[in-house]
Each structure stands twice: as C-alpha cells, then as structure tokens.
Amino acid sequence: MAKYLDNAGLERLAALLNGKLGGKQDRLTGQSGQVVGFDTEGNAVAQEGVTMDDVNAAITQAVTGAIEEGY
C-alpha cells in the first residue's frame, strides 16, 4: 500500500487521471428549452427542443396518413 502513497505512486495516479480526463467533453451551453444535437461534422450544437404540440402534430399526421392509405 505504501508504494501507492509515495511520489512515484502519486505521479502514476496523476498520469492516469490526466489520460482519462484529457478527452473530457467541454462544457455545453445553451438556453432553456434547447436540446443537444449534432451538426454534419459531428459537433454538439444547441437545437430547439420538441414541444407536445410538435409531438401531437406528428402523431396526427401519421394516423391521418395511415387512415388515408387504408382507403
């Protein structure tokens, strides 16, 4: 146990933490109501969130389309 508490052990721990945290994602920012999406290059970008009105409109359109196709 002592070998982990000496300077060499602390240096190993620091190197391990730097390696793990080096690829950490930057802090995301945005405004209330936004969600995180991705642009064409795969970068995180703020996008407008989906509302219940959007969901209801999509469901209505899908149901109406299915009914119309059935006739």
LINLINCOR-V841523 format. One record per pair of residues at least 12 apart in sequence whose ideal C-beta (glycine too) atoms are under 10 Angstrom apart, sorted by sequence separation. I is the first residue (numbers start at 1). J is the second residue. D is the distance in Angstrom with one decimal. If there is no record, write none. Layout:
BEGIN
i=[I & I]
j=[J & J]
d=[D & D]
END
This chain:
BEGIN
i=[34 & 35 & 33 & 34 & 35 & 30 & 34 & 35 & 30 & 31 & 33 & 34 & 35 & 28 & 30 & 33 & 28 & 29 & 30 & 31 & 32 & 33 & 26 & 28 & 30 & 31 & 33 & 25 & 30]
j=[46 & 47 & 46 & 47 & 48 & 44 & 48 & 49 & 45 & 46 & 48 & 49 & 50 & 44 & 46 & 49 & 45 & 46 & 47 & 48 & 49 & 50 & 44 & 46 & 48 & 49 & 51 & 44 & 49]
d=[4.4 & 5.5 & 9.8 & 6.3 & 7.7 & 9.6 & 6.2 & 4.8 & 8.9 & 7.1 & 7.1 & 5.9 & 7.6 & 6.0 & 3.8 & 5.0 & 9.4 & 7.5 & 8.7 & 9.4 & 9.1 & 9.9 & 8.7 & 7.9 & 10.0 & 9.9 & 8.6 & 7.7 & 9.7]
END
